[in-house]
Amino acid sequence: MVDLREHVHRCGGRMTAQREAIYDVLCAASGHPTAEELFMLVRERVPGISLATVYNTLEMLVNTGLAVKISGEGPARYDTMCTPHGHTRCMHCSTVEDVPDAVVSALGADLSLPAGFIPWSVSVEVKGICAECARQGAEASTDA
């Protein structure tokens, strides 16, 4: 994990206990939490924190390269793994999970791109039903 205090100062920001708590909780979170989920978790450590502070801190973390914002179906989710990787998204419960780098690399290597095209990155999101929802009999939405 990076030295958050040093990184924030280097990027011209101000370090606060609230920002540190948000980053710590995001790093420790399983899955890819939403801002609201992070707010509920951080509030246990910093009772007076506001949802706006969580949103502002998440944007600062994204803008300084310490987190990525995963947009798509439903609310944005956040991840501290900033290296290129793919995700799966359950269309029933909205759970987002990482796809192993080897899978994304293999998909990228198999792409037939136009002659002369130079790719910068490959973004992969696989939509479907997670194992837990499938066990509970959930069905995928056909309009996804």
Residue frames as a rotation matrix with the C-alpha (Angstrom) as fourth column:
MET 1
0.586 0.810 0.000 0.00
0.810 -0.586 0.000 0.00
0.000 0.000 -1.000 0.00
VAL 2
-0.067 -0.598 0.799 1.28
0.513 -0.707 -0.486 3.48
0.856 0.378 0.354 -0.82
ASP 3
-0.652 -0.141 -0.745 2.06
0.712 -0.453 -0.537 6.08
-0.262 -0.880 0.396 1.81
LEU 4
0.226 0.883 0.411 -1.22
0.954 -0.286 0.089 7.94
0.196 0.372 -0.907 1.51
ARG 5
0.633 0.005 -0.774 -0.04
0.413 -0.848 0.332 11.04
-0.655 -0.530 -0.539 3.38
GLU 6
-0.400 -0.880 -0.256 3.00
0.118 -0.326 0.938 11.46
-0.909 0.345 0.234 1.12
HIS 7
-0.618 0.207 0.759 1.00
0.782 0.258 0.567 10.73
-0.078 0.944 -0.322 -2.05
VAL 8
0.484 0.875 0.019 -1.75
0.875 -0.484 -0.020 13.24
-0.009 0.026 -1.000 -1.21
HIS 9
0.449 -0.399 -0.800 0.79
0.153 -0.848 0.508 15.97
-0.881 -0.350 -0.320 -0.37
ARG 10
-0.633 -0.743 0.216 2.73
0.292 0.029 0.956 15.25
-0.717 0.669 0.199 -3.59
CYS 11
-0.428 0.573 0.699 -0.52
0.878 0.078 0.473 15.69
0.217 0.816 -0.536 -5.55
GLY 12
-0.796 0.019 0.605 -1.20
-0.001 -1.000 0.031 19.01
0.606 0.024 0.795 -3.84
GLY 13
0.245 0.964 -0.103 -3.89
0.074 0.088 0.993 17.79
0.967 -0.251 -0.049 -1.46
ARG 14
-0.278 -0.219 0.935 -4.35
-0.875 -0.344 -0.340 18.01
0.396 -0.913 -0.097 2.27
MET 15
-0.550 0.017 -0.835 -4.26
0.150 0.986 -0.079 14.86
0.821 -0.169 -0.545 4.38
THR 16
-0.149 0.559 0.816 -7.01
-0.925 -0.370 0.085 14.37
0.349 -0.742 0.572 6.95
ALA 17
-0.764 -0.058 0.642 -7.96
-0.432 0.785 -0.444 11.59
-0.478 -0.617 -0.625 9.32
GLN 18
0.287 0.950 0.122 -11.22
-0.417 0.238 -0.877 11.19
-0.862 0.202 0.464 7.38
ARG 19
0.500 -0.178 -0.848 -9.41
-0.851 0.081 -0.519 10.67
0.161 0.981 -0.111 4.07
GLU 20
-0.610 -0.792 -0.015 -7.09
-0.760 0.590 -0.275 8.17
0.226 -0.156 -0.961 5.70
ALA 21
-0.470 0.517 0.716 -10.02
-0.352 0.634 -0.689 6.23
-0.809 -0.576 -0.116 7.17
ILE 22
0.598 0.725 -0.342 -11.82
-0.580 0.096 -0.809 6.14
-0.553 0.682 0.478 3.81
TYR 23
0.175 -0.623 -0.762 -8.72
-0.884 0.241 -0.401 4.87
0.434 0.744 -0.509 2.01
ASP 24
-0.767 -0.474 0.433 -8.02
-0.633 0.670 -0.389 2.27
-0.106 -0.572 -0.813 4.71
VAL 25
-0.096 0.828 0.552 -11.60
-0.325 0.498 -0.804 0.97
-0.941 -0.256 0.221 4.55
LEU 26
0.667 0.306 -0.680 -11.56
-0.722 0.039 -0.691 0.91
-0.184 0.951 0.247 0.74
CYS 27
-0.246 -0.853 -0.460 -8.28
-0.869 0.404 -0.285 -1.06
0.429 0.330 -0.841 0.74
ALA 28
-0.862 -0.104 0.496 -9.67
-0.404 0.730 -0.551 -3.55
-0.305 -0.676 -0.671 3.27
ALA 29
0.063 0.998 -0.027 -13.10
-0.788 0.033 -0.615 -3.89
-0.613 0.060 0.788 1.61
SER 30
-0.602 -0.118 0.790 -13.99
0.291 0.889 0.355 -7.14
-0.744 0.443 -0.501 -0.06
GLY 31
0.199 0.676 0.709 -15.39
0.941 0.069 -0.331 -6.70
-0.273 0.734 -0.622 -3.52
HIS 32
-0.756 -0.343 0.557 -15.90
0.549 -0.796 0.255 -3.29
0.356 0.499 0.790 -5.04
PRO 33
-0.283 0.704 -0.652 -17.97
0.831 -0.159 -0.533 -1.12
-0.479 -0.693 -0.540 -2.69
THR 34
0.254 0.454 0.854 -20.17
0.692 -0.702 0.168 1.80
0.676 0.548 -0.493 -3.66
ALA 35
-0.578 -0.416 0.702 -19.68
-0.096 -0.820 -0.564 5.20
0.810 -0.393 0.434 -2.03
GLU 36
0.277 0.783 0.557 -22.73
-0.751 -0.185 0.633 4.53
0.599 -0.594 0.537 0.14
GLU 37
0.813 -0.046 -0.580 -21.37
0.264 0.917 0.297 1.16
0.519 -0.395 0.758 1.27
LEU 38
-0.257 -0.965 -0.054 -18.04
0.622 -0.122 -0.773 2.78
0.739 -0.232 0.632 2.12
PHE 39
-0.300 0.240 0.923 -19.86
-0.487 -0.871 0.068 5.54
0.820 -0.430 0.378 3.99
MET 40
0.753 0.655 0.070 -21.60
-0.421 0.397 0.815 2.97
0.506 -0.643 0.575 6.20
LEU 41
0.583 -0.611 -0.535 -18.30
0.673 0.732 -0.103 1.20
0.455 -0.300 0.839 6.93
VAL 42
-0.439 -0.801 0.407 -16.29
0.433 -0.586 -0.685 4.37
0.787 -0.124 0.604 7.53
ARG 43
0.128 0.604 0.786 -19.01
-0.480 -0.656 0.582 5.79
0.868 -0.452 0.206 9.77
GLU 44
0.850 0.111 -0.515 -18.23
0.319 0.669 0.671 3.00
0.419 -0.735 0.533 12.25
ARG 45
0.002 -0.951 -0.308 -14.69
0.987 0.052 -0.152 4.43
0.161 -0.304 0.939 12.58
VAL 46
-0.967 -0.256 -0.004 -15.48
0.255 -0.965 -0.065 8.12
0.013 -0.064 0.998 12.09
PRO 47
-0.351 0.929 -0.116 -19.04
0.840 0.258 -0.477 8.69
-0.414 -0.265 -0.871 13.37
GLY 48
0.155 0.459 -0.875 -19.35
0.153 -0.886 -0.437 12.32
-0.976 -0.066 -0.208 12.22
ILE 49
-0.830 -0.557 0.038 -18.27
0.111 -0.099 0.989 11.76
-0.547 0.824 0.144 8.62
SER 50
0.113 0.878 -0.465 -20.57
-0.530 -0.342 -0.776 12.92
-0.840 0.334 0.427 5.84
LEU 51
0.480 0.148 0.865 -21.48
0.557 0.710 -0.431 11.12
-0.678 0.688 0.259 2.63
ALA 52
0.991 -0.131 -0.001 -20.20
-0.091 -0.683 -0.724 14.17
0.094 0.718 -0.689 0.72
THR 53
0.312 -0.930 0.194 -16.76
-0.854 -0.185 0.487 13.71
-0.417 -0.317 -0.852 2.31
VAL 54
0.044 -0.243 0.969 -16.73
0.107 0.965 0.238 10.08
-0.993 0.094 0.068 1.16
TYR 55
0.781 0.301 0.547 -17.67
0.557 0.060 -0.829 11.08
-0.282 0.952 -0.121 -2.40
ASN 56
0.879 -0.472 -0.067 -15.11
-0.470 -0.831 -0.297 13.91
0.084 0.293 -0.953 -2.48
THR 57
0.112 -0.871 0.477 -12.37
-0.699 0.272 0.661 11.66
-0.706 -0.408 -0.578 -1.12
LEU 58
0.275 0.037 0.961 -13.18
0.429 0.890 -0.157 8.91
-0.861 0.455 0.229 -3.61
GLU 59
0.965 0.072 0.253 -12.91
0.260 -0.415 -0.872 11.42
0.043 0.907 -0.419 -6.46
MET 60
0.569 -0.820 0.058 -9.56
-0.812 -0.549 0.199 12.61
-0.131 -0.161 -0.978 -5.07
LEU 61
0.039 -0.545 0.838 -8.34
-0.281 0.799 0.532 9.00
-0.959 -0.256 -0.122 -4.87
VAL 62
0.582 0.236 0.778 -9.43
0.629 0.476 -0.615 8.36
-0.515 0.847 0.128 -8.47
ASN 63
0.986 -0.145 0.085 -7.91
-0.059 -0.773 -0.632 11.62
0.158 0.618 -0.770 -9.74
THR 64
0.356 -0.909 0.218 -4.57
-0.919 -0.298 0.257 10.87
-0.169 -0.292 -0.941 -8.06
GLY 65
0.033 -0.338 -0.940 -4.40
-0.687 0.676 -0.267 7.27
0.726 0.655 -0.210 -9.28
LEU 66
-0.806 -0.344 0.481 -5.01
-0.591 0.472 -0.654 5.51
-0.002 -0.812 -0.584 -5.95
ALA 67
-0.359 0.748 0.558 -8.40
0.104 0.626 -0.773 4.09
-0.928 -0.219 -0.302 -6.93
VAL 68
-0.984 0.181 0.000 -10.50
-0.016 -0.086 0.996 3.42
0.180 0.980 0.087 -10.01
LYS 69
-0.367 0.930 -0.001 -14.17
-0.608 -0.240 -0.757 4.18
-0.704 -0.277 0.654 -10.49
ILE 70
-0.951 0.124 0.283 -16.14
0.271 0.775 0.571 1.36
-0.148 0.620 -0.771 -12.08
SER 71
-0.468 0.817 -0.336 -19.22
-0.722 -0.573 -0.388 2.78
-0.510 0.061 0.858 -13.79
GLY 72
-0.923 0.242 -0.299 -21.99
-0.049 0.698 0.715 0.80
0.382 0.674 -0.632 -15.37
GLU 73
-0.002 0.967 -0.255 -25.25
0.256 0.247 0.935 -0.68
0.967 -0.063 -0.248 -14.19
GLY 74
0.690 0.364 -0.626 -26.31
0.673 -0.004 0.740 0.88
0.267 -0.931 -0.247 -10.89
PRO 75
0.946 -0.317 -0.064 -24.14
-0.249 -0.842 0.479 3.07
-0.206 -0.437 -0.875 -8.69
ALA 76
0.387 -0.894 -0.224 -20.42
-0.511 -0.007 -0.859 3.46
0.767 0.447 -0.460 -9.35
ARG 77
0.963 -0.215 -0.163 -18.12
0.264 0.633 0.728 1.09
-0.053 -0.744 0.667 -7.48
TYR 78
0.612 -0.782 0.113 -14.55
-0.764 -0.622 -0.171 1.67
0.204 0.018 -0.979 -6.42
ASP 79
0.898 -0.421 -0.130 -11.40
0.421 0.906 -0.026 -0.43
0.128 -0.032 0.991 -6.52
THR 80
0.659 -0.734 -0.164 -7.85
-0.462 -0.568 0.682 0.14
-0.593 -0.374 -0.713 -5.29
MET 81
-0.030 -0.643 0.765 -6.39
0.560 0.623 0.546 -2.19
-0.828 0.445 0.342 -7.93
CYS 82
0.439 0.179 -0.881 -5.37
-0.341 -0.873 -0.348 0.39
-0.831 0.453 -0.322 -10.50
THR 83
-0.756 -0.652 -0.059 -3.61
-0.336 0.309 0.890 -1.93
-0.562 0.692 -0.453 -12.93
PRO 84
-0.297 0.682 -0.668 -5.67
-0.927 -0.039 0.373 -2.92
0.229 0.730 0.644 -15.98
HIS 85
-0.975 0.101 0.198 -8.01
0.044 0.961 -0.274 -5.81
-0.218 -0.259 -0.941 -15.20
GLY 86
-0.576 0.813 -0.087 -11.51
-0.171 -0.016 0.985 -6.98
0.800 0.582 0.148 -16.02
HIS 87
-0.762 0.418 0.494 -14.65
-0.562 -0.051 -0.825 -7.45
-0.320 -0.907 0.274 -13.98
THR 88
-0.664 0.736 -0.130 -17.73
0.540 0.593 0.597 -9.60
0.517 0.326 -0.791 -13.77
ARG 89
-0.831 0.483 0.276 -21.01
-0.556 -0.727 -0.403 -7.92
0.006 -0.488 0.873 -12.81
CYS 90
-0.761 0.647 0.048 -24.02
0.619 0.746 -0.246 -9.83
-0.195 -0.158 -0.968 -11.47
MET 91
-0.765 0.524 0.374 -27.15
-0.071 -0.646 0.760 -8.44
0.640 0.555 0.532 -13.10
HIS 92
0.229 0.860 -0.456 -29.24
0.519 0.289 0.805 -9.53
0.823 -0.421 -0.380 -10.11
CYS 93
0.678 0.013 -0.735 -27.33
0.726 -0.172 0.666 -8.32
-0.117 -0.985 -0.126 -7.03
SER 94
0.920 -0.306 0.244 -24.84
-0.148 -0.850 -0.506 -5.95
0.362 0.429 -0.827 -8.76
THR 95
0.650 -0.747 0.140 -21.79
0.082 0.253 0.964 -7.67
-0.755 -0.615 0.226 -7.23
VAL 96
0.803 -0.514 -0.302 -18.59
-0.477 -0.249 -0.843 -6.79
0.358 0.821 -0.445 -9.09
GLU 97
0.696 -0.625 0.354 -15.58
0.085 0.562 0.823 -9.12
-0.713 -0.542 0.444 -8.97
ASP 98
0.056 -0.794 -0.605 -12.15
-0.815 -0.386 0.432 -9.07
-0.577 0.469 -0.669 -10.59
VAL 99
0.998 0.049 -0.050 -11.33
-0.070 0.750 -0.658 -11.18
0.005 0.660 0.751 -13.64
PRO 100
0.434 -0.898 0.076 -7.80
0.436 0.283 0.854 -12.64
-0.789 -0.337 0.514 -13.53
ASP 101
0.180 -0.469 -0.864 -5.24
-0.584 -0.758 0.290 -10.65
-0.792 0.452 -0.411 -15.53
ALA 102
-0.767 -0.525 0.369 -4.37
-0.068 0.638 0.767 -13.74
-0.638 0.563 -0.525 -17.61
VAL 103
-0.068 0.834 0.547 -7.96
0.821 0.358 -0.444 -13.89
-0.566 0.419 -0.709 -18.93
VAL 104
0.729 0.328 -0.601 -7.95
0.045 -0.899 -0.435 -10.22
-0.683 0.290 -0.670 -19.91
SER 105
-0.182 -0.889 -0.420 -4.51
-0.603 -0.237 0.762 -10.55
-0.777 0.392 -0.493 -21.54
ALA 106
-0.694 -0.030 0.720 -5.66
0.378 0.835 0.399 -13.60
-0.613 0.549 -0.568 -23.51
LEU 107
0.391 0.901 0.189 -8.78
0.725 -0.175 -0.666 -11.76
-0.567 0.397 -0.721 -24.72
GLY 108
0.582 -0.232 -0.779 -6.70
-0.333 -0.942 0.031 -8.74
-0.741 0.242 -0.626 -25.72
ALA 109
-0.513 -0.858 0.037 -4.21
-0.377 0.264 0.888 -10.90
-0.771 0.441 -0.459 -27.61
ASP 110
-0.555 0.352 0.754 -7.02
0.648 0.751 0.127 -12.54
-0.521 0.559 -0.645 -29.60
LEU 111
0.346 0.723 -0.598 -8.61
0.137 -0.669 -0.730 -9.29
-0.928 0.170 -0.330 -30.78
SER 112
-0.179 -0.315 0.932 -8.61
0.977 0.051 0.205 -8.72
-0.112 0.948 0.298 -34.53
LEU 113
0.223 0.186 -0.957 -7.97
0.316 -0.942 -0.110 -5.00
-0.922 -0.278 -0.270 -34.71
PRO 114
0.985 0.147 0.089 -7.83
0.135 -0.348 -0.928 -2.80
-0.105 0.926 -0.363 -37.83
ALA 115
0.301 -0.927 0.225 -4.41
0.906 0.203 -0.372 -2.60
0.299 0.316 0.900 -39.47
GLY 116
-0.376 -0.620 0.689 -2.28
0.363 -0.782 -0.506 0.06
0.853 0.059 0.519 -37.84
PHE 117
0.598 0.647 0.473 -4.53
-0.234 -0.424 0.875 0.47
0.767 -0.634 -0.102 -34.80
ILE 118
-0.561 -0.808 -0.181 -2.50
0.054 0.182 -0.982 0.84
0.826 -0.561 -0.059 -31.59
PRO 119
0.496 0.818 -0.292 -4.50
0.354 0.116 0.928 -0.18
0.793 -0.564 -0.232 -28.50
TRP 120
-0.267 -0.520 0.812 -3.87
-0.575 -0.590 -0.567 1.64
0.773 -0.618 -0.142 -25.23
SER 121
-0.766 0.081 0.638 -5.95
-0.553 0.423 -0.718 -0.59
-0.328 -0.902 -0.280 -23.00
VAL 122
-0.579 0.643 -0.501 -8.57
0.003 0.616 0.788 -3.31
0.816 0.454 -0.359 -23.03
SER 123
-0.627 0.472 0.619 -11.65
-0.772 -0.276 -0.572 -2.99
-0.100 -0.837 0.538 -20.86
VAL 124
-0.643 0.384 -0.663 -13.54
0.001 0.865 0.501 -6.17
0.766 0.322 -0.557 -20.04
GLU 125
-0.600 0.546 0.584 -16.82
-0.731 -0.078 -0.678 -6.49
-0.325 -0.834 0.446 -18.16
VAL 126
-0.820 0.352 -0.452 -18.67
0.053 0.832 0.553 -9.78
0.570 0.429 -0.700 -18.23
LYS 127
-0.431 0.763 0.482 -22.34
-0.902 -0.386 -0.194 -9.47
0.038 -0.518 0.855 -17.26
GLY 128
-0.381 0.352 -0.855 -24.29
-0.077 0.909 0.409 -12.40
0.922 0.221 -0.319 -15.91
ILE 129
0.729 0.620 0.290 -25.45
-0.420 0.071 0.905 -14.01
0.540 -0.782 0.312 -12.68
CYS 130
-0.296 -0.861 0.414 -23.06
-0.887 0.087 -0.454 -14.67
0.355 -0.501 -0.789 -9.79
ALA 131
-0.692 -0.062 -0.719 -22.86
0.012 0.995 -0.097 -18.13
0.722 -0.075 -0.688 -8.23
GLU 132
-0.929 0.337 -0.153 -24.81
0.167 0.013 -0.986 -17.08
-0.331 -0.941 -0.069 -5.12
CYS 133
-0.334 0.841 -0.425 -27.70
-0.775 -0.502 -0.384 -15.60
-0.536 0.201 0.820 -7.11
ALA 134
-0.334 0.175 -0.926 -27.72
-0.721 0.585 0.371 -18.64
0.607 0.792 -0.069 -9.42
ARG 135
-0.911 -0.013 -0.413 -28.04
0.229 0.816 -0.531 -20.92
0.344 -0.578 -0.740 -6.36
GLN 136
-0.694 0.673 -0.254 -31.02
0.045 -0.311 -0.949 -18.82
-0.718 -0.671 0.186 -5.26
GLY 137
-0.164 0.650 0.742 -32.65
0.863 0.459 -0.211 -19.19
-0.478 0.605 -0.637 -8.68
ALA 138
0.148 0.183 -0.972 -32.19
-0.130 -0.971 -0.202 -15.64
-0.981 0.156 -0.120 -9.94
GLU 139
0.361 -0.001 0.932 -32.49
0.876 0.343 -0.339 -15.09
-0.320 0.939 0.124 -13.66
ALA 140
-0.710 -0.680 -0.181 -30.58
0.537 -0.691 0.484 -12.60
-0.455 0.247 0.856 -15.76
SER 141
0.250 0.709 -0.659 -32.35
-0.047 -0.671 -0.740 -9.58
-0.967 0.216 -0.134 -17.12
THR 142
0.196 -0.142 0.970 -32.64
0.884 0.455 -0.112 -9.88
-0.425 0.879 0.214 -20.89
ASP 143
0.897 0.166 0.411 -32.32
0.356 -0.822 -0.444 -6.12
0.264 0.544 -0.796 -21.42
ALA 144
0.588 -0.769 -0.252 -28.77
-0.033 -0.333 0.942 -5.96
-0.809 -0.545 -0.221 -20.03
